[in-house]
Amino acid sequence: MTISIDRRTMIGAGATALVVPFAVTFVGGPTPAGVGATAGAAPALPSTSLGAYLKIDTANVVTLAIGSTEMGQGIMTGMGQLVAEELQLSWSQIRVVHAPASAASPNPYANPLFHAQLTGGSTSTRGWYLPMRKAAAIAGQMLVSAAATLKPGATFALASGGKVTDGTTTYLFSDLVAVAATLPPPASAPLATTNTFIGQRIPRTDIPAKVDGSAIFGIDVQVPGMVYASVVHCPTLGGTVASLPTNSGGHTLINLGNAVGVVANDTWSAMGAANSLATSVKWTLPASTASRDSASILATGNALLTSTTVTPHVYETTGAVDPAAALAAAKTTIDATYQLPYLAHGCMEVLNCTAVVTATSCEVWAPTQGQQFCIPTIMGITGLPASAITVHTTFLGGGLGRKIEQDYISQAVTIAKVVGKPVKLTWSRKQDFQNDKYRPCASIRVQAGLDAGGAISGMIYRNVSPSINIQRNTVPGNNPEDTGAVAGALGLPYAIVNRRIEFVPNPADIPLGYWRSVGESYNTFAVESAIDELALAAGKDPLAFRKLQAAGDPRALGVLNAVDTLSGWSTTAAPKGSARGVAFLSGFGSYIALVALVSGTTANTIKVSKVFCAIDCGVVINPDSIEAQIQGGIAHGLSATLWGQVTFAAGKPNVVNFSNYRVLRRGEMPTVSVAIVNSTAAPGGVGETGVPCVAPAVANAFAKLTGIRVRSLPFQPGAKMSDG
């Protein structure tokens, strides 16, 4: 007897259901019903929209549709807290769902900072904090006005629990929403001054379903009658299909340009068939194959660091004295080069997408960070108008910037169009690693000097790295500045009067993408390592030196003081055989200082046992979410610091799986202490801020402990999971 059971049922047999923002039959598993649900799935109740974001149903439950993607950062909970605060709801009355992808202009779900419906750059709370509060406050005023039409002359106000009252007569929101939806919205409404939800440790709405197995990620989606697909790309980056094999093994093969799609009756069979094609498909290789080599790319980068014949892009120049002259007059100077490798995203959930294409419509379910970009992608493949396209956002098993891209969306839609059936495309782990959009490598030179008083008198900073914008030609005039060029080196709060920040593009054409904390992930390593080297050259304590240099910025000084207290830096000696290192970042609208406690006498024996972090991210929505994101960022940053590296030989990446892309094991995770500094500033980003300071803090601690300055990451190149 054969028993069929899916992994979700295995994990969460008898579990409660989760509401997600689409209706679909899930074969063999729980039927989702909505984010924030505390009971089993139930039929959707009649509801009325009040503006673009809110619906109120007959049970007086408010459903909020958000344009940001929930990928573990807690944005659904945070946005729900804002709306619940403004409307004086009880927490059981709020549900949050992903908004549909919109092609409207303007797009109501577009992040106000990006003007596009995408999630990245730690911008969800920064972009939506005031707009979402204002929208909810306006909706509340419309409900109050609706009550006044039912009882003219009375003065109504919001009351707790989704009600409107004048003291004698009380209406539920559900009683009023139909009338309210017909009223013109006011231009503005006063914001709540309470803190019932904002600033509170509200349990995340997505966690119960993720624990009991009822949450639906992209990889879980099923639709009736679907077939399964996987892909094999050219083993050499940039290669294209020259010809398909004559023997397909009974599987449908689709030429996808740079890959071959394989259709089968289940995912495992599709992956197996795709893997077997690797040697039988004929490929056309790009002319640049030979130059796609790590050694060559590094040599080019190092040559450009010192070249006087190239004209660098200068993004910041400060001070009355030319930095070169200031360095020439300095009492003490440093001239250090820092190297960082290409990195893969390595999301836990591999790329996947489910698509249904007919002559008149296309429907897609995807774990995507870039909903708005999906629509033109699909239009180009199907020829359908935007009005015929529906894109549903599922939960993401990690995004990290990779799932902004459109390659896997395009492949799924193309395959579905060819086969004329619903298709679920799932990449294998090997295809995911070897066909990533990699974080750029970087070679960075920092020249800096100290005057007789120990102040930083000058700095010349040059970053040489491949440019995402140049590669994609997304900015007129091939402007290389993007979030990966010099972010983390510009606008430093340190008192470096005479400085010049330069960028020289490395022409390497390895496919690039946005990686969690993007440019800050490598520029912060160079900046904070150099600041530590300057402190040592000045004979100063590294944390005290930073405080002195940042004295003019109260928020910078605030996090440095907070991490000093949290870690015991100034009051307690580090345990014998260990040392502390510190790093600081002002980025993503937030300030963060991080101290790492390390032990080990060599790079191969280094151990990070404790990390202390202080963050000023402005107004706090949910402290639990902030702490969780910082902890996750530290884990991510530590994996990259110690082991993260992708190398290339003749256009072929070396990584195939986590077996040779080492990541942190549970027992290797340091204890993490987080201090959130009280602040009235506008909300800043959190999801990416925990990553950049890890590498320099660890390197600075290791230098203090051993006298060995690590300027090239990772600490343990070539490490494998078995090495632990």
Secondary structure by P-SEA (a helix, b strand, c coil): cbbbbcccccccccbbbbbccbbbbbccbbbbcccccccccccccbbbbcccccccccccbbbbbbcccccccaaaaaaaaaaaaaaccccccbbbbbccccccccccccccccccccccccccccccaaaaaaaaaaaaaaaaaaaaaacccbbbbbbcccccccccccccccccaaaaaaccccccccccccccccccccccccccccccccccccccccccccccccccccccccccccccccccccbbbbbcccbbbbbcccaaaaaaaaaaacccbbbbbccccccccaaaaaaaaaaaacccccccccccccccccaaaaaaaccbbbbbbbbbccccccccccccccccccccbbbbbcccccaaaaaaaaaaacccccccbbbbbcccccccccccccaaaaaaaaaaaaaccbbbbbbcaaaaaaaccccccbbbbbbbcccccccccbbbbbbbcccccccccccccccccccccccccccccccccbbbbbbbbcccccbbbbccccccccaaaaaaaaaaaaaaaacccaaaaaaaaacccaaaaaaaaaaaaaacccccccccccbbbbbbbbcccbbbbbbbbbbccccccccccbbbbbbcccccccaaaaaaaaaaaaaaaaaaacccccccccccccccccccccccccccccbbbbbbccccccbbbcccccccaaaaaaaaaaaaaccccccccccccccccccc
